[in-house]
Structure formats: structure tokens, C-alpha cells
């Protein structure tokens, strides 16, 4: 479908003929101002605060807090106030063609068109630092944990005078996955749990065949693998039933209530069935590893991905089986880890099919993937696969990677591929793509105005390399001037659609560009 109401277009049917085409955005250099969060009537002990920083805690010790800053001035001499850190070269997965290195970024610009307000900075804390909760009452230091959003009042040397848990409503950000349980919002203020409730806990190496695991407790895991245990389960049945489970951030971020959770150790599960109406299916967090083969998983409820990873990341290998999620905000795969899936059927009946956040990767081989995301007011578009950075603390800032070889991708609503507020790499090879009748876009590489606060408005574009081999494609490529797009086609790939410059989420605009590379096919 070719849309006719966009601002700037290149209408084309691209075949393999060895061409390169470059388009540029506007050259406006106007800065985009974002409101600073001020702490009114705060006492500043013996010193006067000179800077106010609002951000999410990335790392913390007894002397410093490392923040992903979301507002305020970056103090003089603090790291993160300008140049982008060096990033590793980005190659196509498994040596496949069409990868290439990330485009050079000029000094002073952040990844994905992000501004200085989203850099990583360090805040010094000492015995005189006052800690306050969201009500303004003094609190203990231990309320500050990784992932928590805070506001820090600093002196001229960058020392914290007052640190307060940020009021998410006051700074205009919704917590957690949003009212419909969609992918990563700004996150809540809850830290990692000290312990989990689970029916069966494996803290030592174990093996089980034909066992039945039933969980009916609120926010309770059916199976938990921890303490470095190596566990093998086969021919198991897992049932997770709880209408009282709270879901939300604890479920999404840390796997509380997931049917199978690995936080520290390795779980191998084969030829088993998992059903849950309370949370996710198989889940890794905190660096766990999970191998799954020939599973039948079906989930209901919000934020209940069939295959899920989150804070602390981990590794998942999935082969064969069927994985179905039925709830709003419940993709078939939610990825904040390194996940490889082959020969599987992956279905999301009320959500996007795949969500990848930050410095993580998903590789699909010969899979049947489908999504049916609902149109929600909190989103500025509807998609089937998203690569993004929510700034919630779920994942490190960096390149999101999506690779799909063979198999099929079906979109029942909205557009196909969307990337925003991140650096991203896509690779497709001979995928059977089936669009819905509306087919809003094939690829959208732009800033966003998402209600959950995905980066600073007007400075939250994407830097994207999109490479295809032996691929048939249909639909518009939407791009804006605060994003960088390199679109590469090889080996008889075909695109029918329009390249569209659409500036509705670009603020004052930028001077980024897009490049189309089409390689001649040789037998």
C-alpha cells in the first residue's frame, strides 16, 4: 500500500540493479528544550544546590551512583556530557552479508539521536547526603537500588546534597509496562527481590522426568532455578493459575510469578507442557541460562510473554514446539537477553510478536512468527516487531539485533518493523512476509511520542542498519531527520513501496540521512 499524504517520498519498486541512493533530512540546528524536574522547597543542608538531575540508577555503591540521566544539566566535568562512547563494530549475524559497521557518529551526539539529557553520569554520595522517599520523608540508603528513578540535587562539585525517589506522575512518566501491559515503560521504583516464592526451588543439580508442577499462589513461581544449579526436566507438566497475582514491574522485570524462572544457573527442559494465566512462561533474569526443546506453552494475562527475559539478562536457546501468548502487552518473545530460536511456532494473539530492548539479540531460524498488536492510545503507531530502548533500566543502552532466516512473519494489524530511541540491526533472509490489509509500514525508523517516555521528545530517533538477502518486501519505509537509516538489499531482493520522510516526532529536526544500497546478484 502506497500512502499519499506524507511529507516527502521516494516512490519505488527496488530490484537488484546495483544502486546507492542517499536522502538527507533538514539542517536545522535548533536545540530541543526539555523541562527540568525541580524539587520545590527542598532543604539543601549547609550548601546551595547548583544542579538538579533526574535519572534512573544504573549502578550503585557506597560512594557513587551511576545514572542514566533524563533531565537537568550535566555538571561540569562529569562523564557523559558530550561525546558518544566507542561502540563495537556491528556485523551481520553469523557472517551473513549485509552487516557492515555502524556509521560514524559526530562528537557530541548520543546514540539514536538521543540528546545529552540521556547520557550516563556519576553522582558522588557521602555521609552528608540526605535520602528521601517519594513523600519527602527521610529514608534509609537501602531504598536506592538499580533501576530506581531518582532526583538528585548537586553542589558545584557534583556531590549529592539530597537524593529523592522521583514521583513518576510529577515528571510526566508512567511506570511499568503501561495501563495495557505493553512493552517497557519507564519502570517502577521497586528494586530486585531479596527472595522468590516458588513451589519447587532447585538450588542444587537435579534431574526429573514426568513430574507435575502446580502453582496457585499469588506471585509464586512454579519452578525456580537459582544458586548456580544445573537442572534437567523432561516430560513435565507445569500449571500456573492465580487470579490474585499482581503482575506489573516485579513480574516483568524480575520474573516473579513466571511459570519457570532461572535467575542463577542452567535449566534444560524438553518435551513438556506449560500453561499459565498469571505471568510469563519461560523466563530468565539476572544472568540465568535456559535450554528448551519441543515445549507447548500458552500464556494468558498482561505482560505474560511466552518466552521472556529481563533485568540482568541471560541466555535462552529454544528448539521446536509452540509458544502462544494471549494477553495485551504479551509478545510471543520479549527479549532483553541473547535468545536463539529455531523450528518453532511463535504466536501473539493480542500483542506485537517480538519486542527487543537495548543491547540484546534475537535470532530466529525457520520459525513461524505472528503478531496481532492492538491499537492503543499510549502508542503513536502499531507494529509487529519492535527494537527500542525504553530507558526503564531493563537493559543496557546499545545495539538491538534482530535476525530472521527462512520461516514466515505474519502481521495481523499495524506495521511490520519499528525501531526508535536505540541503535539497531535487522537481517532478513528469504522470509515469507504476510502483511495485513492496512500495512501501515514495512519499516519505521523514527523518533516517538510514546506516553511511557521512550527518550526525550524530538531527540529519540534510531540509528538503524536493515539488511536483506533473497527477500520480497512490500510497504513504506518511514524515516525522520533525527534518525539514521542504512537500507541494504542483496541477491534478488525486491521492495515495493515508498521511502517517506515523516517529521511528526522529530521536534526541531536534524541533519541525519538515509542510504539505500542495492547489490547486483551474481550466480
BAVEXKOL-136951 format. One line per 4 residues: for each residue y, z, x of C-alpha. Coordinates in nm, 2 decimals. Each point is the difference from the previous one (the first is absolute). Layout:
// residues N
Y:Z:X ~ ...
//
This chain:
// residues 523
0.00:0.00:0.00 ~ 0.34:-0.10:0.15 ~ 0.29:0.22:-0.11 ~ 0.34:-0.17:-0.06
0.24:0.30:-0.02 ~ 0.00:0.12:0.36 ~ 0.29:0.00:0.24 ~ -0.13:-0.22:0.28
-0.32:-0.21:0.01 ~ -0.21:-0.23:0.21 ~ -0.23:-0.17:-0.24 ~ -0.31:-0.13:0.17
-0.37:-0.09:0.01 ~ -0.09:0.08:0.35 ~ -0.30:-0.18:0.16 ~ -0.12:0.02:0.36
0.23:-0.24:0.18 ~ 0.13:0.19:0.30 ~ 0.35:0.11:-0.11 ~ 0.22:0.30:0.06
0.28:0.09:-0.24 ~ 0.25:0.29:0.04 ~ 0.23:0.14:-0.25 ~ 0.27:0.26:0.06
0.17:0.27:-0.21 ~ 0.37:0.07:-0.03 ~ 0.18:0.13:0.30 ~ 0.18:0.29:-0.17
0.03:0.29:0.24 ~ 0.13:0.25:-0.25 ~ -0.16:0.34:0.02 ~ -0.19:0.15:-0.29
0.11:0.35:-0.07 ~ -0.24:0.25:-0.14 ~ 0.11:0.34:-0.15 ~ -0.06:0.30:0.22
-0.17:0.30:-0.14 ~ 0.23:0.30:0.03 ~ -0.09:0.36:-0.03 ~ 0.28:0.16:-0.21
0.12:0.35:0.07 ~ -0.26:0.05:0.27 ~ 0.06:0.29:0.24 ~ 0.00:-0.12:0.36
-0.04:0.33:0.18 ~ 0.22:0.03:0.31 ~ 0.05:-0.38:0.06 ~ 0.14:-0.28:-0.20
-0.24:-0.28:-0.10 ~ 0.11:-0.34:0.13 ~ -0.29:-0.22:-0.13 ~ -0.23:0.00:-0.30
-0.33:-0.18:0.02 ~ -0.25:-0.05:-0.28 ~ -0.35:-0.12:0.10 ~ -0.37:0.05:-0.01
-0.18:0.21:0.26 ~ -0.22:-0.22:0.22 ~ -0.09:0.27:0.26 ~ 0.09:0.36:0.04
-0.04:0.28:0.26 ~ 0.17:0.33:0.07 ~ 0.29:-0.17:0.18 ~ 0.06:-0.35:-0.15
-0.04:-0.19:-0.33 ~ -0.05:-0.38:0.02 ~ 0.15:-0.15:-0.31 ~ -0.01:-0.34:-0.16
0.36:0.01:-0.09 ~ 0.11:-0.13:-0.34 ~ 0.38:0.07:0.00 ~ 0.29:0.15:0.18
0.13:-0.06:0.35 ~ -0.24:-0.01:0.30 ~ 0.14:0.25:0.25 ~ 0.14:-0.14:0.32
-0.27:-0.02:0.27 ~ -0.28:0.04:-0.24 ~ -0.29:-0.25:0.02 ~ -0.03:-0.26:-0.27
0.36:-0.07:-0.03 ~ -0.01:-0.37:0.09 ~ -0.27:-0.20:0.18 ~ -0.34:-0.08:-0.15
-0.29:0.15:0.20 ~ -0.22:-0.26:0.17 ~ -0.28:-0.12:-0.23 ~ -0.33:-0.14:0.11
-0.07:-0.37:-0.04 ~ -0.14:-0.10:-0.33 ~ -0.31:-0.22:0.01 ~ -0.19:-0.15:-0.28
-0.32:0.20:-0.08 ~ -0.31:-0.07:0.21 ~ 0.18:-0.27:0.20 ~ 0.05:-0.22:-0.31
0.27:-0.26:0.03 ~ 0.35:0.05:-0.14 ~ 0.07:0.34:0.13 ~ 0.27:0.00:0.27
0.23:0.26:0.12 ~ 0.26:0.18:-0.20 ~ 0.34:-0.16:0.01 ~ 0.25:0.16:0.24
0.23:0.24:-0.17 ~ 0.36:0.04:0.13 ~ 0.10:0.34:0.12 ~ 0.14:0.24:-0.26
-0.21:-0.14:-0.29 ~ -0.29:0.19:-0.15 ~ -0.34:-0.14:-0.10 ~ 0.00:-0.18:-0.34
0.37:-0.02:-0.01 ~ 0.02:0.38:-0.03 ~ 0.32:0.16:0.11 ~ 0.08:0.29:0.23
-0.03:0.24:-0.29 ~ -0.38:-0.04:0.02 ~ -0.05:0.06:0.37 ~ -0.21:0.28:0.15
0.21:0.28:0.15 ~ -0.07:0.35:0.14 ~ 0.16:0.32:-0.13 ~ 0.00:0.31:0.22
-0.08:0.33:-0.17 ~ 0.05:0.35:0.14 ~ -0.01:0.37:-0.11 ~ 0.34:-0.04:-0.17
-0.11:-0.29:-0.22 ~ 0.00:0.10:-0.37 ~ -0.28:-0.14:-0.22 ~ 0.06:-0.03:-0.37
-0.22:-0.12:-0.29 ~ 0.12:-0.24:-0.28 ~ 0.17:0.29:-0.19 ~ 0.21:0.09:0.31
-0.19:0.32:0.07 ~ -0.09:0.09:0.36 ~ -0.37:-0.08:0.07 ~ -0.25:0.02:0.28
-0.04:-0.27:0.26 ~ -0.35:-0.09:-0.12 ~ 0.14:-0.17:-0.31 ~ 0.09:-0.29:0.24
-0.30:-0.23:0.05 ~ -0.06:-0.36:0.08 ~ 0.10:-0.23:-0.29 ~ 0.25:0.24:-0.15
0.35:-0.14:-0.08 ~ 0.28:0.22:0.14 ~ 0.38:0.01:0.04 ~ 0.12:0.14:0.34
0.35:0.11:0.08 ~ 0.06:-0.05:0.37 ~ 0.26:0.11:0.26 ~ 0.16:-0.24:0.25
-0.30:0.04:0.23 ~ -0.26:-0.09:-0.26 ~ -0.12:0.36:-0.05 ~ -0.10:0.08:-0.36
0.22:0.26:-0.16 ~ -0.16:-0.02:-0.35 ~ -0.32:-0.18:-0.10 ~ -0.06:-0.03:-0.38
-0.28:-0.15:-0.19 ~ 0.16:-0.31:-0.17 ~ 0.05:-0.01:-0.37 ~ -0.16:-0.34:-0.08
0.20:-0.04:-0.32 ~ 0.33:0.07:0.17 ~ -0.06:-0.27:0.27 ~ -0.11:-0.25:-0.26
-0.36:-0.03:0.10 ~ -0.31:0.05:-0.22 ~ -0.29:0.19:0.15 ~ -0.36:-0.11:0.03
-0.14:-0.32:-0.14 ~ 0.25:-0.03:-0.28 ~ -0.04:0.07:-0.37 ~ -0.27:-0.26:-0.04
-0.18:0.09:0.31 ~ 0.09:-0.32:0.19 ~ -0.02:-0.03:0.38 ~ 0.19:0.23:0.23
0.32:0.15:-0.12 ~ 0.21:0.22:0.22 ~ -0.27:0.27:-0.02 ~ 0.03:0.36:-0.09
0.06:0.31:0.21 ~ -0.35:0.13:0.01 ~ -0.16:0.03:0.34 ~ -0.36:-0.06:0.10
-0.24:0.24:-0.17 ~ -0.14:0.28:0.21 ~ -0.34:-0.05:-0.17 ~ -0.18:-0.20:-0.27
-0.20:0.09:-0.30 ~ -0.33:-0.20:0.00 ~ -0.34:0.02:-0.17 ~ -0.17:-0.10:0.33
0.15:0.05:0.34 ~ -0.15:-0.15:0.31 ~ 0.13:0.18:0.31 ~ -0.31:-0.08:0.21
-0.22:-0.31:0.04 ~ -0.22:-0.07:-0.30 ~ -0.21:-0.26:-0.18 ~ -0.08:-0.03:-0.37
-0.19:-0.25:-0.22 ~ 0.02:-0.02:-0.38 ~ 0.23:0.29:-0.05 ~ 0.22:0.04:-0.31
0.35:0.14:0.05 ~ 0.20:0.11:-0.31 ~ 0.36:0.13:0.02 ~ 0.18:0.13:-0.31
0.25:0.24:0.15 ~ 0.38:-0.06:0.01 ~ 0.11:-0.17:0.33 ~ -0.35:0.03:0.14
-0.19:-0.24:0.22 ~ -0.36:-0.08:-0.07 ~ -0.08:-0.06:0.37 ~ 0.22:0.10:0.30
-0.08:-0.08:0.36 ~ 0.19:0.21:0.26 ~ -0.02:0.17:0.34 ~ -0.13:-0.31:0.17
-0.32:-0.02:-0.19 ~ -0.21:-0.32:0.00 ~ -0.15:-0.04:-0.35 ~ -0.24:-0.26:-0.15
-0.04:-0.03:-0.37 ~ -0.21:-0.26:-0.18 ~ -0.11:-0.08:-0.36 ~ 0.25:0.26:-0.12
0.17:0.05:-0.33 ~ 0.35:0.15:0.00 ~ 0.18:0.09:-0.32 ~ 0.36:0.14:0.00
0.12:0.11:-0.34 ~ 0.32:0.20:-0.06 ~ 0.27:-0.04:-0.26 ~ 0.18:0.29:0.16
0.05:-0.14:0.35 ~ 0.37:-0.03:0.08 ~ -0.01:-0.32:0.22 ~ 0.34:-0.07:0.15
0.09:0.04:0.36 ~ -0.28:0.23:0.10 ~ -0.25:-0.24:-0.13 ~ 0.17:-0.31:0.14
0.09:0.13:0.34 ~ -0.28:0.23:0.09 ~ -0.30:-0.10:-0.22 ~ -0.01:0.32:-0.21
-0.23:-0.08:-0.29 ~ -0.15:-0.32:0.14 ~ -0.36:-0.05:-0.07 ~ -0.09:-0.04:0.37
0.24:0.11:0.27 ~ -0.03:-0.01:0.38 ~ 0.27:0.19:0.18 ~ -0.16:0.06:0.34
-0.34:-0.15:0.07 ~ -0.21:-0.30:-0.10 ~ -0.16:-0.08:-0.33 ~ -0.25:-0.28:-0.05
-0.09:-0.07:-0.36 ~ -0.23:-0.27:-0.13 ~ -0.15:-0.13:-0.33 ~ 0.19:0.26:-0.20
0.20:0.03:-0.33 ~ 0.33:0.17:-0.03 ~ 0.20:0.06:-0.32 ~ 0.32:0.20:-0.04
0.27:0.04:-0.26 ~ 0.20:0.25:0.21 ~ 0.10:-0.17:0.33 ~ -0.11:-0.24:0.26
-0.35:-0.12:0.08 ~ -0.06:0.00:0.38 ~ 0.29:0.14:0.20 ~ 0.08:0.07:0.36
0.29:0.20:0.12 ~ 0.09:0.18:0.32 ~ -0.19:-0.24:0.22 ~ -0.35:0.00:-0.17
-0.25:-0.29:0.03 ~ -0.20:-0.14:-0.29 ~ -0.27:-0.27:-0.01 ~ -0.10:-0.12:-0.35
-0.26:-0.25:-0.09 ~ -0.10:-0.13:-0.35 ~ 0.19:0.26:-0.20 ~ 0.09:-0.03:-0.37
0.33:0.18:-0.05 ~ 0.21:0.02:-0.32 ~ 0.31:0.22:-0.03 ~ 0.24:0.09:-0.28
0.33:0.18:0.00 ~ 0.33:-0.05:0.19 ~ 0.01:-0.02:0.38 ~ -0.38:-0.05:0.00
-0.07:-0.29:0.24 ~ -0.37:-0.08:0.03 ~ 0.04:-0.02:0.38 ~ 0.28:0.21:0.14
0.15:0.14:0.32 ~ 0.31:0.20:0.05 ~ 0.18:0.25:0.22 ~ -0.15:0.03:0.35
-0.17:-0.34:-0.04 ~ -0.36:-0.06:0.10 ~ -0.25:-0.28:0.00 ~ -0.21:-0.16:-0.28
-0.27:-0.27:0.01 ~ -0.13:-0.12:-0.34 ~ -0.27:-0.26:-0.05 ~ -0.13:-0.13:-0.33
0.03:0.17:-0.34 ~ 0.25:0.01:-0.28 ~ 0.32:0.21:0.00 ~ 0.21:0.02:-0.32
0.31:0.20:-0.08 ~ 0.13:0.03:-0.36 ~ 0.31:0.21:0.01 ~ 0.38:-0.07:0.04
0.10:0.01:0.37 ~ -0.36:-0.02:0.10 ~ -0.07:-0.30:0.23 ~ -0.35:-0.10:0.09
0.10:0.08:0.36 ~ 0.28:0.22:0.11 ~ 0.03:-0.02:0.38 ~ 0.17:0.23:0.24
-0.28:-0.03:0.26 ~ -0.20:-0.28:0.16 ~ -0.24:-0.13:-0.27 ~ -0.25:-0.29:0.03
-0.18:-0.12:-0.32 ~ -0.26:-0.28:-0.03 ~ -0.20:-0.16:-0.28 ~ 0.14:0.23:-0.26
0.15:-0.03:-0.35 ~ 0.33:0.18:-0.02 ~ 0.17:0.03:-0.34 ~ 0.32:0.17:-0.12
0.03:-0.03:-0.38 ~ 0.35:0.16:-0.04 ~ 0.15:-0.01:0.35 ~ 0.06:-0.21:0.30
-0.32:-0.10:0.18 ~ 0.11:0.12:0.35 ~ 0.27:0.23:0.14 ~ 0.05:0.03:0.38
0.26:0.23:0.14 ~ 0.15:0.02:0.35 ~ -0.19:-0.03:0.32 ~ -0.35:-0.07:-0.15
-0.23:-0.30:-0.07 ~ -0.24:-0.14:-0.25 ~ -0.25:-0.27:0.08 ~ -0.20:-0.17:-0.29
-0.28:-0.24:0.06 ~ -0.17:-0.19:-0.29 ~ 0.12:0.24:-0.26 ~ 0.09:-0.05:-0.37
0.34:0.17:-0.04 ~ 0.20:0.02:-0.32 ~ 0.30:0.19:-0.14 ~ 0.19:0.04:-0.32
0.31:0.20:0.07 ~ 0.21:0.11:-0.29 ~ 0.37:-0.07:-0.03 ~ 0.18:0.33:0.06
0.37:0.08:-0.02 ~ 0.00:0.18:0.34 ~ -0.09:-0.32:0.18 ~ 0.22:-0.31:0.05
-0.30:-0.24:-0.01 ~ -0.37:0.00:-0.06 ~ -0.26:-0.09:0.26 ~ -0.37:-0.02:0.08
0.00:0.09:0.37 ~ 0.28:0.21:0.16 ~ 0.07:0.08:0.37 ~ 0.29:0.25:0.02
0.14:0.33:0.13 ~ 0.09:0.26:-0.25 ~ 0.15:0.25:0.25 ~ -0.21:0.27:-0.17
-0.17:0.11:0.32 ~ -0.33:-0.15:-0.10 ~ -0.02:-0.22:0.31 ~ 0.17:-0.08:0.32
0.28:-0.27:0.00 ~ -0.14:-0.32:0.15 ~ -0.18:-0.32:-0.08 ~ -0.21:-0.03:-0.31
-0.29:-0.25:0.03 ~ -0.19:-0.18:-0.27 ~ -0.28:-0.24:0.08 ~ -0.22:-0.19:-0.25
-0.27:-0.25:0.10 ~ -0.19:-0.18:-0.28 ~ -0.06:0.15:-0.34 ~ 0.25:0.00:-0.28
0.32:0.16:-0.11 ~ 0.09:0.01:-0.37 ~ 0.35:0.10:-0.13 ~ 0.00:0.09:-0.37
0.38:0.09:-0.01 ~ 0.31:-0.04:0.21 ~ 0.02:-0.16:0.34 ~ -0.26:-0.01:0.28
0.12:0.14:0.34 ~ 0.30:0.24:0.04 ~ 0.14:0.15:0.32 ~ 0.30:0.22:0.03
0.15:0.27:0.22 ~ -0.25:-0.06:0.28 ~ -0.13:-0.23:0.27 ~ -0.31:-0.19:-0.13
-0.26:-0.25:0.10 ~ -0.21:-0.20:-0.25 ~ -0.29:-0.23:0.08 ~ -0.19:-0.21:-0.26
-0.29:-0.24:0.06 ~ -0.17:-0.20:-0.27 ~ 0.06:0.25:-0.28 ~ -0.04:-0.12:-0.36
0.33:0.12:-0.15 ~ 0.03:0.01:-0.38 ~ 0.35:0.06:-0.14 ~ 0.11:0.12:-0.34
0.19:-0.23:-0.23 ~ 0.34:0.15:0.09 ~ -0.07:0.01:0.38 ~ 0.34:0.16:0.09
-0.04:-0.07:0.37 ~ -0.26:-0.08:0.27 ~ 0.18:0.21:0.26 ~ 0.31:0.22:-0.04
0.15:0.12:0.33 ~ 0.32:0.19:-0.09 ~ 0.18:0.33:-0.03 ~ -0.06:0.21:-0.31
0.17:0.22:-0.26 ~ -0.31:0.20:-0.08 ~ 0.08:0.32:-0.19 ~ -0.21:0.21:0.24
0.22:-0.07:0.30 ~ -0.17:-0.24:0.23 ~ 0.26:-0.01:0.27 ~ 0.38:-0.02:-0.01
0.12:-0.25:-0.26 ~ 0.12:-0.32:0.16 ~ -0.17:0.08:0.33 ~ -0.36:0.02:-0.10
-0.12:-0.36:0.06 ~ -0.33:-0.11:0.16 ~ -0.09:-0.17:0.33 ~ -0.31:-0.21:-0.09
-0.24:-0.24:0.17 ~ -0.21:-0.18:-0.26 ~ -0.27:-0.23:0.14 ~ -0.26:-0.21:-0.18
-0.29:-0.22:0.09 ~ -0.18:-0.24:-0.24 ~ 0.19:0.15:-0.28 ~ 0.12:-0.13:-0.34
0.31:0.17:-0.13 ~ 0.23:-0.03:-0.30 ~ 0.32:0.18:-0.09 ~ 0.34:0.08:0.14
0.08:0.17:0.33 ~ 0.28:0.24:-0.06 ~ 0.21:0.13:0.29 ~ 0.33:0.16:0.07
0.25:0.02:0.29 ~ -0.09:0.36:0.10 ~ -0.36:-0.11:0.06 ~ -0.17:-0.22:0.26
-0.28:-0.23:-0.10 ~ -0.23:-0.22:0.21 ~ -0.23:-0.20:-0.22 ~ -0.28:-0.18:0.19
-0.24:-0.26:-0.14 ~ -0.30:-0.16:0.17 ~ -0.32:-0.20:-0.06 ~ 0.08:-0.19:-0.32
0.18:0.28:-0.17 ~ 0.21:-0.09:-0.30 ~ 0.29:0.18:-0.17 ~ 0.15:-0.13:-0.32
0.32:0.19:-0.09 ~ 0.36:0.08:0.10 ~ 0.15:0.20:0.28 ~ 0.26:0.21:-0.18
0.28:0.21:0.15 ~ 0.06:0.28:-0.24 ~ 0.26:0.26:0.09 ~ -0.02:0.25:-0.29
-0.13:0.28:0.23 ~ 0.18:-0.10:0.32 ~ 0.32:0.20:-0.05 ~ 0.27:-0.15:0.22
-0.26:-0.24:0.15 ~ -0.10:-0.07:0.35 ~ -0.06:-0.28:0.25 ~ -0.38:-0.01:0.01
-0.20:-0.32:-0.04 ~ -0.33:-0.15:-0.11 ~ -0.21:-0.25:0.19 ~ -0.27:-0.23:-0.13
-0.26:-0.13:0.24 ~ -0.25:-0.26:-0.10 ~ -0.26:-0.10:0.26 ~ -0.18:-0.34:0.00
-0.37:0.03:-0.07 ~ -0.23:-0.15:0.26 ~ -0.38:-0.04:-0.05
//
